[in-house]
Amino acid sequence: MKLKFTRFLIRFLMRLLARVEIRGLENVPQEGNFIIASNHLGLVDAFLPFLFLDNTKLFLLVGEKWEKLAILRWLGKHLNFIFIDRFNPDVKALRQVITRMKQGEVLVITPEGTRSKVGHLIEGKQGVSYLAAKLGYPILPAGVTGSFDPLFFGQLKRLRRPRVSLNVGPVFHLAPLPSEGQGRDEALKADTGEIMCRIASLLPEEFRGFYKDHPRLKEFL
């Protein structure tokens, strides 16, 4: 009930403050659990999955630095945040993720690992690819535009409603990871490129950034 009310409040506030356009809803699985992988431009990105996903069993990975802020700790309890160390192996957080996924929950990840400071895609982190491949669940890619912090909050300060666009693509799977010494590093690199290029394919050209000339993206386009 708590998450249902929180989701209702998020939807109300987002539609009050911004003009949100969502495309590709037909790609969202109607049953089973999965992983949502999206680019990360601004603070409001964390709220966007609640706009198009009715599943109340939704949880997000959030960088450990935000846990230091009381307001973020409070918000995390209401939005099912798992605070994770982005730079070191975080066994405790990984165990929480595995447990929640086995219970049928939906995980939201941002493979870049942090908000883009340049307004377009930056290089994805292999740690997220490892997590996604290790879990083995289908991945739902999503591309976000209009949420870049300077743009979004700049328009709000001028009493304008920012236009935010969310484009959802078809689900895909990653192959199981090979064991150590059997090409795991190469597989992780390829998986990271696969995830990021699928996200890039859902974005306008000017937002593809680091992956704009990637061979895999050219295959999608």
MARMAR-189577 format. One line per 2 residues: their letters; for each residue x, y, z of C-alpha. Coordinates in pm, 1 decimal, padded with zeros to 6 digits. Example, Ala and Ser with C-alpha at 12.3 -4.5 7.8 and 13.67 -1.06 7.14 Angstrom:
REM residues 2
AS) 01230.0:-00450.0:00780.0 ~ 01367.0:-00106.0:00714.0
***
This chain:
REM residues 221
MK) 00000.0:00000.0:00000.0 ~ 00284.6:00238.5:00087.4
LK) 00449.8:00194.1:-00253.3 ~ 00117.3:00226.9:-00433.7
FT) 00055.0:00563.7:-00270.1 ~ 00412.2:00675.7:-00335.3
RF) 00377.3:00578.4:-00700.8 ~ 00050.1:00771.3:-00724.3
LI) 00219.1:01077.3:-00571.9 ~ 00516.1:01051.8:-00810.0
RF) 00286.4:01028.1:-01111.2 ~ 00086.1:01327.6:-00994.5
LM) 00390.9:01547.0:-00930.6 ~ 00574.3:01448.8:-01249.5
RL) 00272.6:01522.3:-01467.2 ~ 00216.0:01847.3:-01281.6
LA) 00575.7:01966.5:-01321.8 ~ 00669.8:01821.0:-01660.1
RV) 00526.1:01711.7:-01993.2 ~ 00620.3:01344.4:-02006.7
EI) 00588.8:01144.9:-02327.7 ~ 00630.7:00766.4:-02313.4
RG) 00669.4:00547.8:-02621.9 ~ 00709.2:00171.8:-02657.9
LE) 00480.2:00059.5:-02375.8 ~ 00391.4:-00245.3:-02583.7
NV) 00746.1:-00371.5:-02511.9 ~ 00696.6:-00385.3:-02134.2
PQ) 00653.9:-00749.4:-02016.4 ~ 00312.6:-00811.0:-01865.5
EG) 00433.3:-01084.3:-01631.9 ~ 00753.4:-01211.9:-01476.7
NF) 01040.9:-01006.2:-01344.8 ~ 01307.1:-00831.6:-01549.6
II) 01574.7:-00561.6:-01539.9 ~ 01518.8:-00207.1:-01666.3
AS) 01839.6:-00052.0:-01807.2 ~ 01832.8:00319.0:-01884.4
NH) 02063.8:00611.1:-01949.9 ~ 02100.5:00861.5:-01666.4
LG) 02078.0:01236.7:-01729.7 ~ 01923.5:01380.8:-01415.4
LV) 01775.4:01334.9:-01070.6 ~ 01420.8:01287.2:-01198.2
DA) 01525.6:00973.3:-01390.3 ~ 01474.3:00770.0:-01071.6
FL) 01102.3:00847.8:-01079.5 ~ 01032.4:00769.6:-01446.0
PF) 00989.8:00388.7:-01411.9 ~ 00698.3:00452.3:-01176.0
LF) 00518.0:00637.0:-01455.2 ~ 00496.5:00343.8:-01694.9
LD) 00527.8:00037.6:-01473.5 ~ 00232.6:-00074.4:-01264.0
NT) 00434.4:-00342.0:-01092.0 ~ 00460.1:-00238.2:-00727.6
KL) 00761.6:-00462.4:-00674.1 ~ 01014.3:-00216.7:-00814.2
FL) 01356.7:-00138.9:-00668.8 ~ 01646.0:00082.4:-00775.2
LV) 02023.2:00072.6:-00733.2 ~ 02150.9:00408.2:-00605.4
GE) 02509.5:00522.0:-00543.7 ~ 02623.9:00493.9:-00183.3
KW) 02707.8:00866.2:-00159.5 ~ 02337.1:00953.7:-00155.0
EK) 02280.4:00745.5:00157.3 ~ 02454.8:01018.8:00356.5
LA) 02160.8:01254.7:00298.2 ~ 01869.5:01206.5:00537.9
IL) 01611.6:01301.1:00274.8 ~ 01751.0:01037.0:00037.1
RW) 01750.5:00771.8:00309.1 ~ 01385.2:00854.5:00379.4
LG) 01300.5:00852.1:00010.1 ~ 01489.0:00526.5:-00033.6
KH) 01265.3:00352.8:00219.4 ~ 00957.4:00457.9:00024.6
LN) 01096.5:00382.3:-00321.9 ~ 01290.1:00064.1:-00242.1
FI) 01641.6:00198.4:-00299.7 ~ 01941.1:-00029.0:-00252.4
FI) 02247.5:00186.5:-00188.0 ~ 02548.9:00027.9:-00353.1
DR) 02923.2:00093.5:-00357.0 ~ 02993.5:00180.7:-00720.2
FN) 03371.4:00144.0:-00696.4 ~ 03422.6:-00172.2:-00490.5
PD) 03261.3:-00518.4:-00477.4 ~ 02948.8:-00479.9:-00263.6
VK) 02852.4:-00831.1:-00157.5 ~ 02577.7:-00714.1:00078.9
AL) 02402.0:-00513.7:-00192.5 ~ 02443.4:-00795.6:-00445.2
RQ) 02279.8:-01041.4:-00206.9 ~ 01986.8:-00802.8:-00162.5
VI) 01948.5:-00773.7:-00539.2 ~ 01953.1:-01151.7:-00590.8
TR) 01700.3:-01204.7:-00310.8 ~ 01461.8:-00940.4:-00442.5
MK) 01480.1:-01071.6:-00798.4 ~ 01405.3:-01425.9:-00680.7
QG) 01099.2:-01281.3:-00506.7 ~ 00972.6:-01151.7:-00841.0
EV) 01075.5:-00787.4:-00814.9 ~ 01187.5:-00561.8:-01101.5
LV) 01534.4:-00404.4:-01088.0 ~ 01618.8:-00061.3:-01232.5
IT) 01983.5:00001.8:-01326.7 ~ 02174.8:00279.7:-01500.5
PE) 02475.8:00116.6:-01672.2 ~ 02669.0:00445.6:-01687.0
GT) 02692.2:00429.0:-01308.1 ~ 02635.6:00802.3:-01259.3
RS) 02454.4:01099.7:-01410.6 ~ 02598.9:01226.3:-01735.4
KV) 02754.2:01570.0:-01687.3 ~ 02760.1:01633.3:-02063.1
GH) 02397.3:01567.8:-02151.5 ~ 02455.9:01254.8:-02360.6
LI) 02568.4:00893.8:-02316.3 ~ 02896.1:00830.6:-02137.8
EG) 03083.0:00500.8:-02126.0 ~ 02898.0:00219.1:-01948.1
KQ) 03045.7:00037.2:-01648.9 ~ 03125.1:-00332.7:-01675.0
GV) 03009.1:-00394.2:-01318.3 ~ 02648.5:-00340.9:-01422.3
SY) 02692.8:-00575.4:-01718.1 ~ 02832.8:-00837.3:-01482.4
LA) 02531.0:-00801.3:-01254.0 ~ 02283.0:-00825.0:-01541.3
AK) 02455.3:-01128.0:-01696.1 ~ 02494.0:-01298.4:-01359.5
LG) 02124.3:-01258.7:-01276.7 ~ 02019.1:-01390.5:-01617.3
YP) 01685.9:-01208.3:-01635.5 ~ 01556.8:-01035.1:-01950.4
IL) 01661.9:-00671.3:-01988.8 ~ 01422.8:-00393.9:-02089.8
PA) 01619.6:-00098.9:-02239.0 ~ 01493.2:00259.0:-02207.5
GV) 01620.0:00589.0:-02347.2 ~ 01550.9:00916.4:-02166.2
TG) 01579.0:01272.5:-02296.7 ~ 01479.9:01605.6:-02144.9
SF) 01577.0:01518.0:-01786.9 ~ 01930.3:01664.6:-01797.2
DP) 01954.3:01855.0:-01467.7 ~ 02061.4:02198.9:-01602.5
LF) 01787.2:02186.3:-01865.3 ~ 01512.8:02040.6:-01646.4
FG) 01558.8:02262.3:-01341.3 ~ 01647.0:02563.6:-01555.6
QL) 01306.7:02545.1:-01720.6 ~ 01130.5:02498.4:-01388.6
KR) 01298.3:02814.1:-01256.6 ~ 01155.0:03001.2:-01555.8
LR) 00811.2:02856.1:-01467.5 ~ 00810.9:02632.1:-01775.2
RP) 00717.7:02265.6:-01778.5 ~ 01014.2:02063.8:-01911.1
RV) 00943.4:01812.7:-02185.7 ~ 01072.3:01466.8:-02089.9
SL) 01067.5:01176.4:-02333.8 ~ 01101.6:00808.2:-02243.8
NV) 01142.1:00551.8:-02521.4 ~ 01113.3:00183.7:-02423.0
GP) 01263.2:-00086.3:-02644.1 ~ 01210.5:-00463.3:-02674.2
VF) 01353.5:-00695.8:-02410.9 ~ 01671.4:-00892.9:-02476.4
HL) 01892.0:-01144.7:-02296.6 ~ 02263.5:-01161.9:-02230.0
AP) 02447.9:-01490.4:-02274.5 ~ 02582.1:-01659.9:-01957.9
LP) 02926.4:-01535.0:-01862.2 ~ 03222.0:-01764.8:-01931.1
SE) 03440.5:-01861.7:-01638.7 ~ 03759.2:-01681.1:-01540.0
GQ) 04033.0:-01726.3:-01798.5 ~ 03781.8:-01832.8:-02063.6
GR) 03721.0:-01490.7:-02213.7 ~ 03518.6:-01331.7:-01933.0
DE) 03675.9:-00986.0:-01974.2 ~ 03597.2:-00982.8:-02344.8
AL) 03242.1:-01103.5:-02276.0 ~ 03185.6:-00828.2:-02018.2
KA) 03310.1:-00566.7:-02261.7 ~ 03077.4:-00701.3:-02532.3
DT) 02782.3:-00715.6:-02289.9 ~ 02840.6:-00355.8:-02183.9
GE) 02845.4:-00247.6:-02546.7 ~ 02528.5:-00447.4:-02614.7
IM) 02335.8:-00285.2:-02328.6 ~ 02456.4:00065.8:-02407.2
CR) 02398.5:00037.6:-02781.6 ~ 02044.4:-00085.5:-02728.9
IA) 01985.3:00220.2:-02510.2 ~ 02155.9:00444.5:-02767.6
SL) 01928.8:00310.3:-03041.5 ~ 01632.2:00452.1:-02846.7
LP) 01782.7:00801.4:-02834.9 ~ 01806.2:01080.4:-03094.0
EE) 02146.8:01100.3:-03261.6 ~ 02272.0:01394.6:-03056.2
FR) 02227.6:01197.4:-02732.3 ~ 02422.7:00885.0:-02831.2
GF) 02753.8:01033.0:-02718.4 ~ 03025.3:00774.5:-02649.3
YK) 02842.7:00510.8:-02855.0 ~ 02749.3:00715.4:-03160.5
DH) 03001.9:00533.5:-03383.3 ~ 02984.7:00191.4:-03218.0
PR) 02954.2:-00091.5:-03476.8 ~ 02677.5:-00260.6:-03278.8
LK) 02468.6:00056.9:-03275.7 ~ 02504.8:00083.3:-03652.6
EF) 02360.0:-00268.0:-03677.6 ~ 02051.5:-00160.7:-03480.9
L) 02007.3:00151.5:-03690.5
***
